[in-house]
Amino acid sequence: MAKTITVLGATGNQGGAVASFFKAQGWTVRGISRSASSASSKTLISKGISVVEADVDDFPTLISAFSGAHVIFAVTDFWAPFFETYPTLSKVSDRTTGEHALAVEVRRGKTIVDAATKVLEEGNLERFVFSTLPSFKDQSGGKYTYAYHFDAKALVSEYLKEQKALWEKSSLLNMGFYATNLVTMGSVMGANKEPNGNRIIWRRTGRNEAVHPFVVPNDTGIFVDLLVRSPPKQDLLGVSEMATYATFMSIWSEVTGVPSEVEQGTEDEADKAHPGGLGREAAESTSTSAEFGWGKHLVLPKDLDPNVKTTSLRGYFESEDWRPFLEDA
Ligand SMILES: NC(=O)c1ccc[n+]([C@@H]2O[C@H](COP(=O)([O-])OP(=O)(O)OC[C@H]3O[C@@H](n4cnc5c(N)ncnc54)[C@H](OP(=O)(O)O)[C@@H]3O)[C@@H](O)[C@H]2O)c1
């Protein structure tokens, strides 16, 4: 009989990729959504993926959704609680929104871990994969302290490691910078058309020569499959291709024929453009990656399987229709 994977976040980028990957491998896939009748859930159902309703803020619903699974993949959404409260909390201080979103993400992450621990007692669960990030506060030796979406997930990982029985069956997936940020992050973290010109300009903090881990979110299924096939307690960097931002954009320009430029920005400039914590949150993520990297303790996909194939940046750029972005940028 086919094994079952339960995917929390199945209607999103990471979970959607995991659900599709495992479905294609013949697994029984159970996606979790707060609404089984949403358009995203209906798309999953049309692909043969069942959708169960559960909410990370409602422990019993999570237990039901996790029950009977051989593998659980879980991702938490930092940004919804951030943006829901940003208009008010950002007026209090430039840390209040980040601190609030961190508290929500840590609480939800711990609830997920507790639910997985409970379901472990059934004896079916073989692997729990949590989508995390390293603490950039620690990674930068305390220099950068506004990357709350990194630090929150790292706190959940620490909590998971304390749950000894569950940790024996778990692995961590640290997703690199989404290659899609180019178009999805707008003026906060994405690229924009230069005023009165044709070039696409991406202003980034950190040294231009710095190499960053870029990930095509659709590769998430490949990484989770690797973690299911490998011994537990892995701390994997989910990276499709390492590159500098300059290389990233030069490949993009080659593929699209549109000239581009990466300009060096500063954290203060990002803060000025998006005050109240948002600019710093985004800028300090890039700055930490540029100056300090993501941590030597992380294993790479090729360390787990030398033959693993991830999507190249060129392959990703070639597969996309860039016209809507170029019209709106
Ligand atoms: N952008 C980047 O470069 C980058 C890099 C690494 C990591 N990340 C992290 O990726 C995370 C977001 O992952 P994503 O892009 O896959 O998410 P996404 O596409 O924004 O989707 C969010 C998912 O979370 C689910 N969800 C939200 N609140 C929920 C709740 N209360 N109960 C149950 N499910 C809930 C949603 O399901 P329903 O709406 O269907 O309920 C949806 O499936 C963020 O925390 C971010 O920090 C981003």
The ligand as an SDF file (V2000), in Angstrom:
LIG
                    3D

 48 52  0  0  0  0  0  0  0  0999 V2000
   10.9120   34.2290    0.1880 N   0  0  0  0  0  0  0  0  0  0  0  0
   12.0260   33.6100    0.5140 C   0  0  0  0  0  0  0  0  0  0  0  0
   13.1030   33.8370   -0.0560 O   0  0  0  0  0  0  0  0  0  0  0  0
   12.0130   32.5630    1.5980 C   0  0  0  0  0  0  0  0  0  0  0  0
   13.1500   31.7900    1.7850 C   0  0  0  0  0  0  0  0  0  0  0  0
   13.1600   30.8200    2.7940 C   0  0  0  0  0  0  0  0  0  0  0  0
   12.0440   30.6590    3.6000 C   0  0  0  0  0  0  0  0  0  0  0  0
   10.9520   31.4490    3.3870 N   0  0  0  0  0  0  0  0  0  0  0  0
    9.8160   31.2440    4.3170 C   0  0  0  0  0  0  0  0  0  0  0  0
    8.7870   30.5650    3.6530 O   0  0  0  0  0  0  0  0  0  0  0  0
    7.6240   30.6660    4.4850 C   0  0  0  0  0  0  0  0  0  0  0  0
    6.3950   30.6580    3.6110 C   0  0  0  0  0  0  0  0  0  0  0  0
    6.3670   29.4600    2.8700 O   0  0  0  0  0  0  0  0  0  0  0  0
    5.6290   29.4020    1.4670 P   0  0  0  0  0  0  0  0  0  0  0  0
    6.2670   30.4040    0.5450 O   0  0  0  0  0  0  0  0  0  0  0  0
    5.5640   27.9750    1.0590 O   0  0  0  0  0  0  0  0  0  0  0  0
    4.1850   29.9010    1.9240 O   0  0  0  0  0  0  0  0  0  0  0  0
    2.9930   30.5690    1.0790 P   0  0  0  0  0  0  0  0  0  0  0  0
    3.1000   30.2160   -0.3650 O   0  0  0  0  0  0  0  0  0  0  0  0
    2.9210   31.9960    1.4760 O   0  0  0  0  0  0  0  0  0  0  0  0
    1.7300   29.8070    1.6910 O   0  0  0  0  0  0  0  0  0  0  0  0
    1.4180   29.8520    3.0650 C   0  0  0  0  0  0  0  0  0  0  0  0
    0.8660   28.4860    3.4510 C   0  0  0  0  0  0  0  0  0  0  0  0
    0.6590   28.4500    4.8660 O   0  0  0  0  0  0  0  0  0  0  0  0
   -0.6340   27.9430    5.1290 C   0  0  0  0  0  0  0  0  0  0  0  0
   -1.1140   28.5280    6.3780 N   0  0  0  0  0  0  0  0  0  0  0  0
   -1.0150   29.8330    6.7560 C   0  0  0  0  0  0  0  0  0  0  0  0
   -1.5550   29.9940    7.9800 N   0  0  0  0  0  0  0  0  0  0  0  0
   -2.0140   28.7830    8.3630 C   0  0  0  0  0  0  0  0  0  0  0  0
   -2.6770   28.3020    9.5240 C   0  0  0  0  0  0  0  0  0  0  0  0
   -3.0140   29.1300   10.5460 N   0  0  0  0  0  0  0  0  0  0  0  0
   -2.9890   26.9930    9.6130 N   0  0  0  0  0  0  0  0  0  0  0  0
   -2.6720   26.1570    8.5810 C   0  0  0  0  0  0  0  0  0  0  0  0
   -2.0430   26.5370    7.4580 N   0  0  0  0  0  0  0  0  0  0  0  0
   -1.7160   27.8500    7.3500 C   0  0  0  0  0  0  0  0  0  0  0  0
   -1.4740   28.3660    3.9300 C   0  0  0  0  0  0  0  0  0  0  0  0
   -2.5620   27.4750    3.7990 O   0  0  0  0  0  0  0  0  0  0  0  0
   -4.1240   27.9520    3.5940 P   0  0  0  0  0  0  0  0  0  0  0  0
   -4.1190   29.4200    3.2630 O   0  0  0  0  0  0  0  0  0  0  0  0
   -4.6110   27.0980    2.4560 O   0  0  0  0  0  0  0  0  0  0  0  0
   -4.7640   27.6360    4.8910 O   0  0  0  0  0  0  0  0  0  0  0  0
   -0.4790   28.2000    2.7880 C   0  0  0  0  0  0  0  0  0  0  0  0
   -0.4820   26.8780    2.3270 O   0  0  0  0  0  0  0  0  0  0  0  0
    7.7680   31.9640    5.2760 C   0  0  0  0  0  0  0  0  0  0  0  0
    7.7560   31.6910    6.6600 O   0  0  0  0  0  0  0  0  0  0  0  0
    9.1350   32.5070    4.8430 C   0  0  0  0  0  0  0  0  0  0  0  0
    9.8480   33.0830    5.9050 O   0  0  0  0  0  0  0  0  0  0  0  0
   10.8880   32.3690    2.3990 C   0  0  0  0  0  0  0  0  0  0  0  0
  1  2  1  0
  2  3  2  0
  2  4  1  0
  4  5  1  0
  4 48  2  0
  5  6  2  0
  6  7  1  0
  7  8  2  0
  8  9  1  0
  8 48  1  0
  9 10  1  0
  9 46  1  0
 10 11  1  0
 11 12  1  0
 11 44  1  0
 12 13  1  0
 13 14  1  0
 14 15  2  0
 14 16  1  0
 14 17  1  0
 17 18  1  0
 18 19  2  0
 18 20  1  0
 18 21  1  0
 21 22  1  0
 22 23  1  0
 23 24  1  0
 23 42  1  0
 24 25  1  0
 25 26  1  0
 25 36  1  0
 26 27  1  0
 26 35  1  0
 27 28  2  0
 28 29  1  0
 29 30  1  0
 29 35  2  0
 30 31  1  0
 30 32  2  0
 32 33  1  0
 33 34  2  0
 34 35  1  0
 36 37  1  0
 36 42  1  0
 37 38  1  0
 38 39  2  0
 38 40  1  0
 38 41  1  0
 42 43  1  0
 44 45  1  0
 44 46  1  0
 46 47  1  0
M  CHG  2   8   1  16  -1
M  END
$$$$
